Amino acid sequence: MIHFSHTKHGDELLNLLISADRYLSLQELQDRLKLSRRSVFYILKKVNAELEQDNLDHIQRIGTVGYYLTPDDIAQLNKKQYSSDFALKPKLNRLERDQFIIYKLINCERVSLLTITSALNISKNTAISSLKNVNLELKKYGLKLIKSKQGQKLEGSETSQRNWVYEQLSKHNSVIYSQLSNDPSKLSQINAYLHQLEKITGNYLTDDALMIISTFILWYLDRIKNSHKLSINIPENGSFEDSAGLKWTKEFLNKNGITNEGEAHYLVKMINSSQFSKVNQEDLTIKKLIPITRAIVDRFNQVAGVAIPPKNLEISLTTHLLSTYHRVKYNISYKHPNLKQIEVKYHQLFSLTRYSVYYFEKFISTHLSDDEIALIALYFGSELRKLEEKALKNEKPDVIVVCSSGIGTSIVLEQQLRSRYPSIKFSSPMSVLQYESSSLSGVKLVISTIDLLERKQIPVIQVTAIPDIPEWNSITQTLAKVGLNSGKKSQINIENLLDIISNYARIEDVNSLKKALESYFNQVKNGKKLNTENNIRLQDLLFESHIMLYKQKSSWDEAIQITYAPLIKENIVKYRYIDEIINLTKIHGPYMVLGKGIMLAHAKPSNGVNSLGICLALFKHAVDIPVLKDKGTAKVNLIIGLAPVDSVSHLTALSQLMNKIQDDNWIASVYKCTNETQLKELILFS
């Protein structure tokens, strides 16, 4: 029998293939290894990687016939007499060396510098360094190294040592798999008993959990043959809540020569803390957890501003929380292998999840560890991804726009991007949470108003909500780098442009507007001089009488009325137009705020516009526009009042004004004005 693979069940697989005189089907491998289809595929993949590392052929497969090893592989494996002796293996990395040493210590082997250097094929200095690392790692588990004449030995609780082994087995690439005894018949017996337990309790383990717990039990049974390792911890007074599981466990241990009440309780706790794929809905704990799960989802939706249907997570998250409940209750720690990645890359999702599990933490009377939070966050991330994939499937954007500054700034940024790059498909503005949870399928670039971590090697460019000239240049260059915005291929998407316009103004004649836009952009494309009837400039609309500087304090709704006073006086707008702007702000919050303390106030022409006009007011005392969700405010010093009569007449004038606004120096000069004369000169003549 060869000992080649570091993968659990890897040697069993290879020995089956070597001894077979024919192809072995997938079903035969499942039956012989007592594993699921998914698990067999996993082992095949891992073993093939190991064979490739040793310059051997992969395990071969012919259609639906089956799997086999090449004659060269069989000859090489037999010839080299591979064994589990680490001296014959490639050098291990630092983490693997530490795992190897700790495992040896837990298995009551005294470890000296000589045994480490010879077994791991490393220098004495490296061995000394490894022991220091091991000591630091052991402290995390309440364990420590003790020096003796024969070498180092381990001191600490039996439970902590078992937990360390169980934790390592949860990592499929752990080096300790290569050190475990390989007993297929024993493993088969364990799996049979676990399946029996599943039928008795109605709680079914996932494939991974079944692999981990069965391997752990194989190690555990061998360990407790030593009477000094037996547990004597038995729950005080009161019946054990999983009586069916406890009865099964006692029977199983008895058949293996162990009659110890404490170990029976221990083993059933370990099994219950594993991950389940299906649980008994009549279980009393499950019945308590289901309303808690609903409350968790509702709390997440509330704080995240999303709408995940509670029924989507009712079963899956409750099933997960049952295992979490047992881990916390029995003090069985879980370590998430990608915790740091989730904390950093999905910071907002992680934080919102921690906030949302309040009711579960209240139920278990303690706070969950970061590792447990990370697991739960994955459930919410999965549901959010489904929502985003559905949205992105309809949009199919080339570029995602992320903006956390509110509705107003996000709309303005989106509008500017679509206007400047009409041939490129931009997403509707996303929050950071939506970005973190999105699959980013088909996306080539992310444009954000805040600092974001790059995902899936998709470039991220950060700009302000109203980009300045260098930022626009940067956007254009980045779009070109990712294969977008090619001048030769760029075509104006009139339909998208019409959609944008219709969001802000009523279109009286869609077909005529469409033809006019097509004619306009054709002239731009061909470099012709534009002659449009609606080429109305800023100086044609914004007069001295329309510009005000207001020094008294006022409320935000009064400020809007003050701004539009000149247009009311000239009968350009009706009072109901101003009332509609105020009403829209009350309903939607500061969505008309552009950033930099600027508000572009407007409503539809049909709400009371008599003729085209623009007005402007500078307020020396900032007014506070209420933010609905977080009860905060958006401060505004400059209000631009727009009175459009259609969808295009005001565009040239507004574009000229927006160009000024994008100049930070110009804005700073506006805010420094102390009287209306200065303000009017700066706006009209600079």
Secondary structure, 3 states (H helix, E strand, C coil): CCCCCCCCCHHHHHHHHHHCCCCECHHHHHHHHCCCHHHHHHHHHHHHHHHHHCCCCCCEEECCCEEECCHHHHHHHHHHCCCCCHHHCCCCCHHHHHHHHHHHHHCCCCECHHHHHHHHCCCHHHHHHHHHHHHHHHHCCCCEEEEECCEEEEECCHHHHHHHHHHHHCCCCCHHHHHCCCCHHHHHHHHHHHHHHHHHHCCEECHHHHHHHHHHHHHHHHHCCCHHHCCCCCCCCCCCCCHHHHHHHHHHHHHCCCCCHHHHHHHHHHHHCCCEEECCCCCHHHHHHHHHHHHHHHHHHHHHCCCCCHHHHHHHHHHHHHHHHHHHHCCCCCCCCCHHHHHHHCHHHHHHHHHHCHHHHHHHCCCCCHHHHHHHHHHHHHHHHHHHHHHHHHHCCCEEEECCCCHHHHHHHHHHHHHHCCCCCECCCECHHHHHHCCCCCCCEEEECCCCCCECCECEEECCCCCCHHHHHHHHHHHHHCCCCCCCCCCCCHHHHHHHHHHHCCCCCHHHHHHHHHHHHHHHHCCCCCCCCCCCCHHHCCCHHHEEEECCCCCHHHHHHHHHHHHHHCCCECHHHHHHHHHHHHHHCCCCEEECCEEEECCCHHHCECCCEEEEEEEEEEEEEECCCCCCEEEEEEEEEEECCCCCCCHHHHHHHHHHHCCHHHHHHHHHCCCHHHHHHHHHHC
